Amino acid sequence: MNRPARLAVGVVSAGRVGSVLGAALARAGHTVVAASGLSAASLARAERLLPDVPLLPPDQVAGRADLVLLALPDDALPGMVRGLVATGSLRAGQIVVHTSGAHGVEVLAPAVEAGALPLALHPVMTFTGRSEDLDRLATCCVGVTATADDEAAWNVGEALVMEMGGEPVRVPESARALYHAALAHGANHLITLVSDCADLLGGAGIGNAERLLGPLLSAALDNVLRHGDRALTGPVARGDAGTVRTHLDVLNERAPDVAVCYTALARRTAARAEAAGLLDNAADITELLDEGQDPT
């Protein structure tokens, strides 16, 4: 795969993702010529990861760059693209890359009309905006989306990802929304789930919840990635309605908000266990879950 020529990179903006990818591109031999950032956190990240890079308004950052890296929240991206085009900051021959998981390259249509090459490069990783994130890039995949019939653009995107140390994975434009929903459902809701578990243990007077949960949840994650639904265990997958009933009773009494989540996930677990041939009496469990109490 041909590696891109050395590029002048402009980072809009120096958030957790933008600062790390900018640093990764610099490490690969490109030159970060400017970045934008207003918050104190962005300024600190830029100083740490993009030293000596001038901080400028977004239009000036884009105007200096061969590769414009738009590392913005999903909802802010369309307006920024339109604004940069309206100010004449994007030009023919530039590569315009965004890091949003929710969008493909359609959101960059105004930049394409200006003659730019559009790419979506979404790191499948959570970042802190610190230097250790550069090492995380070497362990993660990056979802790459380019114009469907432009193989050269796909190759450029994949080459940039590999230069930064990541593993490129092609994500068609039509799959982008479901791709992002799947990743958010897993990563974001996992944090909510684990935090709820830790809170429940703390509320029960059990100390060092993280020490209890770490090995258990790490093993569960490893098992499901290796074995899929065959890794299911616990009272729902076994059909232990009595234990599930006890869980519902104590959660409804002590943590009703968590009880709602437990019920929804238990219902989904029962359905997957039944489909995998692990659970014969799914109706008993689902009836109990539907009623939220002993059905008898």
QUIQUIGI-V688366 format. One record per run of one state. SS is the DSSP state (~ for helix, > for strand, _ for the rest). FROM is the first residue (numbers start at 1). TO is the last residue. If there is no record, write none. Layout:
SS | FROM | TO
SS | FROM | TO
This chain:
_ | 1 | 7
> | 8 | 12
_ | 13 | 15
~ | 16 | 27
_ | 28 | 30
> | 31 | 36
_ | 37 | 39
~ | 40 | 49
_ | 50 | 54
> | 55 | 55
_ | 56 | 57
~ | 58 | 64
_ | 65 | 66
> | 67 | 70
_ | 71 | 73
~ | 74 | 86
_ | 87 | 94
> | 95 | 98
_ | 99 | 105
~ | 106 | 113
_ | 114 | 116
> | 117 | 123
_ | 124 | 131
~ | 132 | 137
_ | 138 | 140
> | 141 | 145
_ | 146 | 150
~ | 151 | 164
_ | 165 | 166
> | 167 | 170
_ | 171 | 172
~ | 173 | 203
_ | 204 | 208
~ | 209 | 231
_ | 232 | 234
~ | 235 | 238
_ | 239 | 240
~ | 241 | 254
_ | 255 | 255
~ | 256 | 275
_ | 276 | 281
~ | 282 | 291
_ | 292 | 296
